[in-house]
Amino acid sequence: MTAVKIRLSTINDVKEFVNAVTLCDYEVDLVSGKYVIDAKSIMGILSLDLTQPVNMVVHTDECGGFIQSIEKFIEK
Protein backbone atom coordinates (compact mmCIF):
# COMPACT_ATOMS: atom_id res chain seq x y z
CA MET A 1 0.00 0.00 0.00
CA THR A 2 1.24 3.49 -0.89
CA ALA A 3 -0.10 6.75 0.56
CA VAL A 4 0.62 10.34 -0.58
CA LYS A 5 -1.05 13.72 -0.29
CA ILE A 6 -2.44 15.22 -3.48
CA ARG A 7 -4.06 18.51 -4.41
CA LEU A 8 -6.76 18.80 -7.08
CA SER A 9 -7.39 22.51 -7.54
CA THR A 10 -9.66 22.63 -10.60
CA ILE A 11 -12.32 20.53 -12.29
CA ASN A 12 -9.83 19.86 -15.09
CA ASP A 13 -7.37 18.53 -12.48
CA VAL A 14 -10.09 16.17 -11.22
CA LYS A 15 -10.87 14.96 -14.77
CA GLU A 16 -7.19 14.39 -15.57
CA PHE A 17 -6.63 12.59 -12.25
CA VAL A 18 -9.67 10.30 -12.73
CA ASN A 19 -8.55 9.49 -16.29
CA ALA A 20 -5.18 8.36 -14.91
CA VAL A 21 -6.75 6.35 -12.07
CA THR A 22 -9.16 4.50 -14.36
CA LEU A 23 -6.17 2.97 -16.15
CA CYS A 24 -5.16 1.21 -12.90
CA ASP A 25 -6.13 -2.41 -12.23
CA TYR A 26 -5.97 -1.85 -8.46
CA GLU A 27 -8.01 0.16 -5.97
CA VAL A 28 -7.20 3.81 -5.28
CA ASP A 29 -9.01 5.76 -2.55
CA LEU A 30 -9.05 9.40 -1.51
CA VAL A 31 -9.33 10.05 2.22
CA SER A 32 -10.47 13.39 3.62
CA GLY A 33 -11.26 13.36 7.32
CA LYS A 34 -13.79 10.60 7.93
CA TYR A 35 -14.67 10.23 4.23
CA VAL A 36 -13.15 7.57 1.98
CA ILE A 37 -13.95 8.01 -1.72
CA ASP A 38 -13.21 5.74 -4.67
CA ALA A 39 -10.69 7.74 -6.72
CA LYS A 40 -12.33 6.53 -9.95
CA SER A 41 -15.51 8.46 -9.09
CA ILE A 42 -15.62 12.05 -10.36
CA MET A 43 -18.81 12.75 -8.38
CA GLY A 44 -17.26 11.32 -5.23
CA ILE A 45 -14.13 13.46 -5.60
CA LEU A 46 -16.18 16.59 -6.23
CA SER A 47 -18.03 15.95 -2.95
CA LEU A 48 -14.76 16.41 -1.02
CA ASP A 49 -13.34 19.69 0.27
CA LEU A 50 -10.75 20.26 -2.45
CA THR A 51 -9.48 23.51 -0.92
CA GLN A 52 -7.18 21.28 1.15
CA PRO A 53 -4.87 18.45 0.08
CA VAL A 54 -6.37 14.96 0.39
CA ASN A 55 -4.68 11.67 1.17
CA MET A 56 -4.50 9.19 -1.67
CA VAL A 57 -4.16 5.51 -0.76
CA VAL A 58 -3.08 3.11 -3.51
CA HIS A 59 -3.81 -0.51 -2.62
CA THR A 60 -0.72 -2.04 -4.21
CA ASP A 61 3.03 -1.76 -3.75
CA GLU A 62 3.74 -1.68 -7.48
CA CYS A 63 2.31 1.67 -8.59
CA GLY A 64 5.44 3.50 -9.77
CA GLY A 65 4.10 4.23 -13.26
CA PHE A 66 0.81 5.54 -11.87
CA ILE A 67 2.57 7.76 -9.33
CA GLN A 68 4.71 9.22 -12.12
CA SER A 69 1.61 9.91 -14.24
CA ILE A 70 0.04 12.01 -11.46
CA GLU A 71 3.27 13.63 -10.24
CA LYS A 72 1.94 17.17 -10.79
CA PHE A 73 -0.86 16.60 -8.24
CA ILE A 74 1.39 15.32 -5.44
CA GLU A 75 2.01 17.74 -2.58
CA LYS A 76 5.71 18.28 -2.00
N, C-alpha and C positions, 0 to 999 in steps of 0.2 A: 504494500500500500504506500502511496506517495501523497503528501499533502503540501500545498503551497497556497499563498494568498494571491488572489487576482483582483483586478479592477476592470470593470466593464462600464465605461463612462457614457456611451451613447447606444442608441438602438442598433446602429450599424455594427458596433463592437459586439453586441449580443448576437446578432445574426452571424457574424464571422466566427465567433466562438462556437456557437451551436453547430455550424457547418463543419468545423474541425472535429468537434466531439462526436458527431454522428458517424464519422469514419472509423471510430474506435469499436472494437469487438468486446470491450470490457465496460464495466459500470464506472461512471464519473458522477459525483454528487457535488453540489454546492451547499455549504453550511453557513448560515447566518443566524447567530443566536440559537434559538431553539428549533429553527426551521431547517429541514434537509430537503433539497430540491434535486430532482433528476436533471443533470446538466444538459440533457438532450431536449429539454422542454423549454421552448421560448417563453410560453405563458408563465411557467413556473419561475423562470429567471426574472421576468419582468415584475413578478409579485414581490421580489426582494427589495430591500433598501440598497440601491446601487450607488448611493452617495458615499458609501464606505466600502473598503475592500471586503471580499468574501473569501472564505476558505474553500478551496477545491480539494476534494479527496478522490484520488484515482485508485480504483480497486485492482491494481496489478503492480508488480515491481518492474515490469518491462514496458515503460511508457516513454522512453527517451525521444522517439520521433514525434509523439504527440506533444510533449512538453516543448520541444523546439518549435512546433508549428504555432503554439500560442504564446511564445516568448514575450511578445509585446504587451500582453495583458498581465504578466506576472509582476507583482510588487517587489521592488528591489530594496 
